[in-house]
Amino acid sequence: MRNYETMNKNNAKYIIYKHNPPHLFLSNATYIITASTYKRKRFFLTEDLRSLLLSSILHYFSKYSWCIKAYAILANHYHLLALASENNTSLSIIINNIHRYTAHKINEINSTPGMKVWWNYWDTCLTYENSYYARLNYIHFNPVKHGYVDDPTKWKFSSYNEFCELDYPEAKKVEKEFPFDRVKVFDEF
């Protein structure tokens, strides 16, 4: 159950939750989204489980007409850049569906019905181009930051290679011009 206050201004909605971070919802805006597993447990250690999570993310965001721009799926968290649809308050519904479905599957695989899998998610509405590109790099280099690989091209569960395939010179330019080392994203995993 959520306790909240809402303020509508220019098709914007700001919701303050009693026990969760507040959320700003804007139509057609880009968000960086981070979600963490409960107690940072590495539920998604195998490629099959990371594939399950990724396919669930792609399915539910598409179902609600959001567009995933970038992603990185790791063993105990994920990061996304997503473009909101006109239904700007559907993000919590999307995340709830992803987490409910993947938790059910994890519990089914591990024979642990009812075990808590997900902790929370955080989102930030991006309003500047520099913020977008710095966070894009942050997401793509997250598997390197956490020691999974030494080069982002080696991580299968990231959109980095797809991004480079679209326009390699532009991808390298973005990496150089928009460093992510000062980006503040909750990422203590």
C-alpha positions as a Markdown table, in Angstrom:
| # | Residue | x | y | z |
|---|---|---|---|---|
| 1 | Met | 0.0 | 0.0 | 0.0 |
| 2 | Arg | 1.3 | 3.4 | -0.8 |
| 3 | Asn | 0.7 | 6.7 | 0.8 |
| 4 | Tyr | 1.3 | 9.6 | -1.6 |
| 5 | Glu | 0.8 | 13.1 | -2.6 |
| 6 | Thr | 0.4 | 14.0 | -6.2 |
| 7 | Met | 1.0 | 17.3 | -8.0 |
| 8 | Asn | -0.1 | 17.7 | -11.6 |
| 9 | Lys | 1.5 | 20.4 | -13.6 |
| 10 | Asn | 2.1 | 20.3 | -17.4 |
| 11 | Asn | 1.3 | 16.6 | -17.6 |
| 12 | Ala | 3.7 | 15.8 | -14.8 |
| 13 | Lys | 3.0 | 13.8 | -11.7 |
| 14 | Tyr | 5.2 | 13.7 | -8.6 |
| 15 | Ile | 4.4 | 10.9 | -6.2 |
| 16 | Ile | 5.9 | 10.8 | -2.7 |
| 17 | Tyr | 5.7 | 7.3 | -1.2 |
| 18 | Lys | 5.8 | 6.6 | 2.5 |
| 19 | His | 8.5 | 3.9 | 2.4 |
| 20 | Asn | 10.0 | 4.3 | -1.1 |
| 21 | Pro | 11.8 | 7.0 | -3.0 |
| 22 | Pro | 9.7 | 9.7 | -4.6 |
| 23 | His | 9.0 | 9.4 | -8.4 |
| 24 | Leu | 8.5 | 12.1 | -11.0 |
| 25 | Phe | 6.5 | 10.9 | -14.0 |
| 26 | Leu | 6.6 | 12.8 | -17.3 |
| 27 | Ser | 5.3 | 11.7 | -20.6 |
| 28 | Asn | 7.9 | 11.1 | -23.4 |
| 29 | Ala | 10.8 | 11.7 | -21.0 |
| 30 | Thr | 13.9 | 9.5 | -20.6 |
| 31 | Tyr | 14.6 | 7.8 | -17.3 |
| 32 | Ile | 17.5 | 5.9 | -15.8 |
| 33 | Ile | 16.2 | 3.1 | -13.8 |
| 34 | Thr | 18.1 | 0.9 | -11.3 |
| 35 | Ala | 16.7 | -2.1 | -9.5 |
| 36 | Ser | 18.3 | -4.3 | -6.8 |
| 37 | Thr | 17.7 | -7.7 | -5.5 |
| 38 | Tyr | 16.9 | -8.3 | -1.8 |
| 39 | Lys | 20.0 | -8.1 | 0.3 |
| 40 | Arg | 22.0 | -7.8 | -2.9 |
| 41 | Lys | 21.8 | -11.6 | -3.4 |
| 42 | Arg | 23.0 | -12.8 | -6.7 |
| 43 | Phe | 19.9 | -14.4 | -8.0 |
| 44 | Phe | 20.8 | -13.9 | -11.7 |
| 45 | Leu | 24.2 | -15.7 | -11.8 |
| 46 | Thr | 23.5 | -17.8 | -14.9 |
| 47 | Glu | 23.0 | -16.8 | -18.5 |
| 48 | Asp | 19.6 | -18.4 | -18.5 |
| 49 | Leu | 18.4 | -16.4 | -15.5 |
| 50 | Arg | 19.8 | -13.1 | -16.9 |
| 51 | Ser | 18.0 | -14.0 | -20.2 |
| 52 | Leu | 14.8 | -14.5 | -18.2 |
| 53 | Leu | 15.2 | -11.1 | -16.6 |
| 54 | Leu | 16.1 | -9.4 | -19.9 |
| 55 | Ser | 13.2 | -10.9 | -21.8 |
| 56 | Ser | 10.8 | -9.9 | -19.0 |
| 57 | Ile | 12.1 | -6.4 | -19.1 |
| 58 | Leu | 11.8 | -6.1 | -22.8 |
| 59 | His | 8.3 | -7.7 | -22.8 |
| 60 | Tyr | 6.8 | -5.5 | -20.1 |
| 61 | Phe | 8.3 | -2.2 | -21.3 |
| 62 | Ser | 7.1 | -3.0 | -24.8 |
| 63 | Lys | 3.6 | -3.9 | -23.5 |
| 64 | Tyr | 3.3 | -0.4 | -22.0 |
| 65 | Ser | 4.8 | 1.3 | -25.1 |
| 66 | Trp | 8.0 | 2.4 | -23.4 |
| 67 | Cys | 11.2 | 2.2 | -25.4 |
| 68 | Ile | 14.4 | 0.7 | -23.9 |
| 69 | Lys | 17.4 | 2.7 | -25.0 |
| 70 | Ala | 20.1 | 1.0 | -23.0 |
| 71 | Tyr | 20.4 | -1.8 | -20.5 |
| 72 | Ala | 22.9 | -3.8 | -18.4 |
| 73 | Ile | 21.8 | -6.9 | -16.5 |
| 74 | Leu | 24.0 | -8.1 | -13.7 |
| 75 | Ala | 23.7 | -10.9 | -11.1 |
| 76 | Asn | 22.0 | -8.7 | -8.4 |
| 77 | His | 20.9 | -5.6 | -10.1 |
| 78 | Tyr | 20.1 | -3.9 | -13.5 |
| 79 | His | 20.3 | -0.5 | -15.0 |
| 80 | Leu | 18.0 | 0.8 | -17.8 |
| 81 | Leu | 17.6 | 3.9 | -19.9 |
| 82 | Ala | 14.0 | 4.0 | -21.1 |
| 83 | Leu | 11.8 | 6.5 | -22.9 |
| 84 | Ala | 8.4 | 6.9 | -21.3 |
| 85 | Ser | 5.2 | 6.5 | -23.2 |
| 86 | Glu | 2.2 | 8.9 | -23.0 |
| 87 | Asn | 1.0 | 6.9 | -20.0 |
| 88 | Asn | 3.6 | 8.4 | -17.7 |
| 89 | Thr | 2.6 | 6.6 | -14.5 |
| 90 | Ser | 3.0 | 3.1 | -15.9 |
| 91 | Leu | 6.6 | 2.7 | -14.8 |
| 92 | Ser | 5.7 | 1.3 | -11.3 |
| 93 | Ile | 3.2 | -1.1 | -13.0 |
| 94 | Ile | 6.0 | -2.3 | -15.4 |
| 95 | Ile | 8.5 | -2.8 | -12.7 |
| 96 | Asn | 6.0 | -4.5 | -10.5 |
| 97 | Asn | 5.2 | -7.0 | -13.3 |
| 98 | Ile | 8.8 | -7.7 | -14.1 |
| 99 | His | 9.7 | -8.2 | -10.4 |
| 100 | Arg | 6.7 | -10.4 | -9.7 |
| 101 | Tyr | 7.2 | -12.6 | -12.7 |
| 102 | Thr | 11.0 | -13.1 | -12.3 |
| 103 | Ala | 10.6 | -13.6 | -8.5 |
| 104 | His | 8.0 | -16.3 | -9.2 |
| 105 | Lys | 10.3 | -18.0 | -11.7 |
| 106 | Ile | 13.4 | -17.8 | -9.3 |
| 107 | Asn | 11.3 | -19.3 | -6.5 |
| 108 | Glu | 10.0 | -22.0 | -8.8 |
| 109 | Ile | 13.5 | -22.9 | -10.0 |
| 110 | Asn | 14.9 | -22.9 | -6.4 |
| 111 | Ser | 11.9 | -24.5 | -4.8 |
| 112 | Thr | 11.6 | -21.6 | -2.4 |
| 113 | Pro | 8.0 | -20.3 | -2.7 |
| 114 | Gly | 7.5 | -16.9 | -1.3 |
| 115 | Met | 11.2 | -16.0 | -0.9 |
| 116 | Lys | 11.8 | -12.3 | -1.4 |
| 117 | Val | 13.9 | -11.6 | -4.6 |
| 118 | Trp | 13.6 | -7.9 | -5.2 |
| 119 | Trp | 14.3 | -5.0 | -2.9 |
| 120 | Asn | 13.5 | -1.8 | -4.7 |
| 121 | Tyr | 14.0 | 0.3 | -7.8 |
| 122 | Trp | 15.1 | 3.9 | -8.3 |
| 123 | Asp | 14.4 | 6.1 | -11.2 |
| 124 | Thr | 15.6 | 9.6 | -12.3 |
| 125 | Cys | 14.0 | 11.6 | -15.1 |
| 126 | Leu | 16.8 | 13.0 | -17.3 |
| 127 | Thr | 16.4 | 16.5 | -18.6 |
| 128 | Tyr | 19.7 | 17.2 | -20.2 |
| 129 | Glu | 21.5 | 15.7 | -23.2 |
| 130 | Asn | 24.8 | 15.5 | -21.3 |
| 131 | Ser | 23.0 | 13.5 | -18.5 |
| 132 | Tyr | 21.6 | 11.1 | -21.0 |
| 133 | Tyr | 24.9 | 10.3 | -22.6 |
| 134 | Ala | 26.9 | 10.1 | -19.4 |
| 135 | Arg | 24.3 | 7.6 | -18.0 |
| 136 | Leu | 24.3 | 5.7 | -21.3 |
| 137 | Asn | 28.1 | 5.2 | -20.8 |
| 138 | Tyr | 27.6 | 4.4 | -17.1 |
| 139 | Ile | 25.1 | 1.6 | -18.0 |
| 140 | His | 27.3 | 0.2 | -20.7 |
| 141 | Phe | 30.5 | 0.2 | -18.6 |
| 142 | Asn | 28.7 | -1.1 | -15.4 |
| 143 | Pro | 29.8 | -4.8 | -16.0 |
| 144 | Val | 33.4 | -3.5 | -16.2 |
| 145 | Lys | 32.9 | -1.4 | -13.0 |
| 146 | His | 31.7 | -4.5 | -11.1 |
| 147 | Gly | 34.4 | -6.7 | -12.4 |
| 148 | Tyr | 32.4 | -9.1 | -14.6 |
| 149 | Val | 34.5 | -8.3 | -17.6 |
| 150 | Asp | 37.4 | -6.1 | -18.6 |
| 151 | Asp | 35.8 | -4.7 | -21.7 |
| 152 | Pro | 32.1 | -3.9 | -22.3 |
| 153 | Thr | 32.1 | -5.8 | -25.6 |
| 154 | Lys | 32.5 | -9.0 | -23.6 |
| 155 | Trp | 29.3 | -8.7 | -21.6 |
| 156 | Lys | 26.3 | -10.4 | -23.3 |
| 157 | Phe | 23.6 | -8.8 | -21.2 |
| 158 | Ser | 24.2 | -5.2 | -22.1 |
| 159 | Ser | 23.1 | -3.1 | -25.1 |
| 160 | Tyr | 26.7 | -1.9 | -25.6 |
| 161 | Asn | 27.4 | -4.0 | -28.7 |
| 162 | Glu | 24.0 | -3.1 | -30.2 |
| 163 | Phe | 24.8 | 0.6 | -29.6 |
| 164 | Cys | 28.2 | 0.2 | -31.3 |
| 165 | Glu | 26.8 | -1.6 | -34.3 |
| 166 | Leu | 24.4 | 1.3 | -35.0 |
| 167 | Asp | 27.2 | 3.8 | -35.4 |
| 168 | Tyr | 30.6 | 2.8 | -34.1 |
| 169 | Pro | 32.3 | 6.2 | -34.6 |
| 170 | Glu | 29.4 | 7.9 | -32.8 |
| 171 | Ala | 29.5 | 5.4 | -30.0 |
| 172 | Lys | 33.3 | 6.0 | -29.4 |
| 173 | Lys | 32.7 | 9.8 | -29.6 |
| 174 | Val | 30.0 | 9.5 | -26.9 |
| 175 | Glu | 32.3 | 7.5 | -24.7 |
| 176 | Lys | 35.0 | 10.1 | -25.0 |
| 177 | Glu | 32.9 | 13.3 | -24.7 |
| 178 | Phe | 30.5 | 12.2 | -21.9 |
| 179 | Pro | 32.5 | 10.5 | -19.1 |
| 180 | Phe | 30.5 | 8.7 | -16.5 |
| 181 | Asp | 32.9 | 8.8 | -13.6 |
| 182 | Arg | 31.0 | 11.7 | -11.9 |
| 183 | Val | 27.6 | 10.3 | -12.5 |
| 184 | Lys | 25.6 | 9.8 | -9.3 |
| 185 | Val | 23.6 | 6.6 | -9.6 |
| 186 | Phe | 22.8 | 4.4 | -6.7 |
| 187 | Asp | 25.0 | 1.4 | -7.4 |
| 188 | Glu | 26.4 | -0.1 | -4.2 |
| 189 | Phe | 26.2 | -3.7 | -5.4 |
